[in-house]
Amino acid sequence: MNQNLLSVEALGKCIISGEHIILYGYPALAMSIPLKLKLHLRDLSLEEQQKSSQGFHFLQDIFWDIKGYKVTSNTLKQAFQRALLFHHKKSFPYKIMIESQIPLGAGLGSSAALCIAICKLLEKLYGKTLESLEFKARTLESYFHRPSSGLDIAASLSRDPIVFQKNQPLQKIPPPKGSCWLAIDSGERASTSSQVQKVKKLYIQSPQKIDSQFEAIGKNTSDLINSWKEADWKSVGLKMNSIFSQLEDLGLSTSTLSHMQRTSLELGALGAKITGAGGGGVLIILIEYSKVFKMRNYFQDKVIFQLNFN
């Protein structure tokens, strides 16, 4: 068995509010989550070394050992080739294994974590470059999500929750002390790019209507951020519920997500909304700790993580 030469890791992220509107100049609130993606660099076997000497560069067939990823993904190959160019490399005589706790396509930043981990791995292997880790990772993420707002990368790299807005300095805010959060998986998936295009199409068809909806979501997001800073979790929950309804109006929910959201409120949640692009994925729930057991008992294996901020 190949031995790991070195390993790196990156965190997932969770958007509390600001999905989609971030691309139109509004603020978003997000935080990193303790779900990790790890990359392990391995030496090539003797057979792989022989293939390497014959001109194989290991960017398609035997390069990746990835559970859950398409091994021959052109997107992944192109992103990694771009990462190598930051270090003036064209070939890569190693093998990489990905080990991830972050569900794919669930809106929890699996692509951003992968891009960050790739850049960290190459920096450990070849040294740092003039470009920042954030810049390089965001460049790679553009291969997965066009356009990339940079929100996922920034949230994954930050220890503290962040307020992110285009062309504005990144703002870090306090962790949500006195709150408890659950992430519930709908089991449904939709690509970020397809959901972004869906909203873009709506905007082209009815710009004034969508502008008005964006403005309302932006206002609720700003109010939510202010309530967060004051640790007013009941108010945060109410804003989350309002934003969910507004995202629902944009067609970004599903019948499963809408049912889960209503059920979570019946079970005592302060607030619940989609996190990520929508069309499936995960519901993020704000709940009092005393009611967590009842919620977890109902959703059982759909619970991806629980975060307690004491």
N, C-alpha and C positions, 0 to 999 in steps of 0.2 A: 504493500500500500504506500502511495506517495505521502511523504511527510510535509506538513505545512511549513513553508519557509517564513511566512509572516502573515498576520491577520489584521484586519481593520474592521470597524463597525460604524454604523450611522443609525440615527433614530427616525422613527416615523413621526408623523405630525397629525394634528387634528385642527380643522378650521371651526372656530366657534361661530363666526359670522363673517360674511363678506364674499361668499362664493359668487362667482360670475361678475358681480359688480366691481370687483377689484380690477378687472380688465377695462373698465369704463371710468376709472379715475377715483372711485370711492375707496374708503378704508376697509380693511379686514382685520379681524382679530384671530390669532392662531397660537398654538403652543405645541411643543414637542411632546411625544408620548414615549413611555418606556418599552416600546416594542422595537426590537433591533433587527437590522440586516447586517450580516457579517460576510466579508469576503476573505477567503483563505487562498493564498498563493502557494502553488505546489510545483515541484520540479516535474519535468517530463519523464515518462517511462522510457526504457531503452527503445522500444518500438516507435514511440512518439519522437524521440530524438532522431531516429533514422528518417522518419517522414520529414522532420524539420530540415534535415540536410538536403532533402530532395525539393525543397522550396515551399513546403507548407508553412503557413504563418499562424495557424491555429485561431483564426478569427471566425470560423464557421463550424467546422465539423467536430473537432476534438478540443476546442479551446474552452468551452463552458461546460461545467457539470452543475446544472442548475435545476433544482426541484421546482416545478411550477412554471418555469420560463420556457419559451420556445427556443430550443438550442440554436436554430438557424435563423433567428429573428434578424432581419436586415437592419431594423431600427437599432437593436442592441449592437450589432456589428459596426454600424456607422458611428454610433456614439463612442464606442471604444476606440475606433480608428482616430476620431477627432481628439480624444483624450491623449493618445500616443503622440499626436502631432505637437501638443503642448511641450513635450519632452524631446521633440525632434527624432522620434522613433517611428519606424514603419512596420516592423515585425515584433512579435512577442513570444519568445521561446519558453513560455511557462503555461501552466494550466491554472484555472481559477474555479473554486467551488463557492457557490452562494448558499448561505444558510440564513433563512429569514423567518421572523415571527410576524411580519407585516403581511396581511392578506393582499393578494394581487387585485387591482382594480376596485378596491373598496373605499377609495377616497382618503386613505391614511398615509399617503406619501411614499408608496413603495418605489416609484420611479425616482423621486427626489433622493431617497436614501441610497438607492443603487448608484446614482450619479455621484453623490458625495463620497461613497465608499470607493468607487473606481478612482476618483481623484486622490483620495487619501492613500490608496494602495500604490499608485504610481509615484506619488511624492515620497513615500517611504522607500520605494525601489530605486528611483532615479534622482531624488532630491527635489526641492521646491523650485518653482519657476517665478517669473516676474508677476504672472497673473495670480490673483487671489484664489483661494479654494472656492469661495462662493461664486466668483465669476466663472471659473472653469466648470463647476457643477451646473450652474445655470445654462451655460452654453450646451452642455450635454443634454440637459433636460428638454431643450428645444427640439431635440430629435424625437422625444416621446410626446410632448405636448406643444403644439403650435397654436397660438403663441404661449410662451412660458412667462407668467407674471413675475416669477422669482419668489413668490410667497412661500411655497413649499420648502424651497431650499433654505430660505432665511429662518423659517420656523424650526426646521430640523436642526439647524446649527446653533440655535439659541437655547440657553438653559432656562430663560424666563419667557413668559408669554410675550408676544409682540403685536403691535399695531403696525400694519404694513399698508403703505399707500404709494402709488406711482409718483416718482419725482419728489418724494418727501423723505426726510431722514427717518430711519427705522426707530421706532419708539418701543422701549421695553417697559412692561408694566409688572406689578407684583404678581406672584403666584396667587391662585384663588383660594386663600386660606379660609377654612371654615366651610368648604364645599366638598361635595362628592360627585364623581362623574362615572357614568357607565357608557360603554360603546356596544351597541347591539347590531349584529349583522343580519341584514335582510336576506342574504343569500343570493341576491340579484346583482348583476353587473352590467355596467354600460361604460364605454370608453369616455374619458374626459373630453377628448377632441370632438366626439359626436355630440355631447351635451353643449359644449361651447358653440358649435356650429348651429345647434338647434336654437339657442338664444339669439345668436347673431341673425339668423333668418327671421325670427320674430321681430327683432329690432328694425330690420330693413323693411318689413311689411308694415309695421305700425310704430314708427320712431317716437311719436309723442306719447303714446300709451305706455310703451316700454320705458321711456325716460321717466315717466311719472311713477312707474312701479320701482325702478331703480332708486329713484329719489326717496321713496318711502322705505325701502330696505336700507338705504344708506343712513337715513334718519334713525331708524330703529337700531342699526349697528352702532352709531355714535352714542345713542342713549345707553345701549347695552354696555359699551366700554366705560362710560361714566359710572354706571351702577356697579360694574366690576371693580373699579378703583375704590369704591366706597364699601365693597363687600356686601352689597345689598342683593343677596342671591334670589330673593323672591322676585325682585324687579328684573334681574337678569333672566330668570325663567320665563317671565311674562313676555319679554322681548324675543326670546328664542321661539316661543310659540307663535308670536305674530309673524316673525320672519319665516317660519315654516309654512304658514298659510300663504304668504306672499310667494315663496318658491313653488308651492303647490299650484298657485294660479299661473305660474310660468310653465307649468307642465313638467316640472323637474322631480316630482315625487312619483311614486307608483302606488297601486292599490295596497301592496304589502307594506310599504313604508308608512302610508297614511294610517293604515290599521294599527301598526306598531306604535305610531305616535299617539294616537287616541288611547290605546290600551295603556301606554306608559303613564299618561296623565291620570287615568282611572286608578292606576296602582299607586299614585301619590307623587309622581315626578313634579318638580317645580317647572321644568321646561324640557322640551325635546325637539330636535330638528335634524335635518339632513346635515351631514358633514361631507364636504367634497362636491363634486360636480352634479350629483344626483342621477336619476334614472335607475337607481339601485344603490348598492353600497351600504353605508352604516348610518345608524341613528345615534346621535350623541345626546345623552340624557343627564340632566342636572337634578339631583335628588338629595333629600336629607338622609343622613347616614342611618337613621333609625328605620328607614323604609327600604334599605338596600336589599335585605334578605328576601323580602316579599317579591321585589322586582327580579332578583336573580333566580329565585325559585320558579317564577313564571317563564322567563326567557331561557333559562338553563344554558344549554350549549351554544346559544346564539350570542352570549356575552363574550366579547373579545377581550376587554380589559376593564378594570376598575381603578380609578384614581382617587385617593383620599388626600385632601390637603388640610392638615390639622393646624 
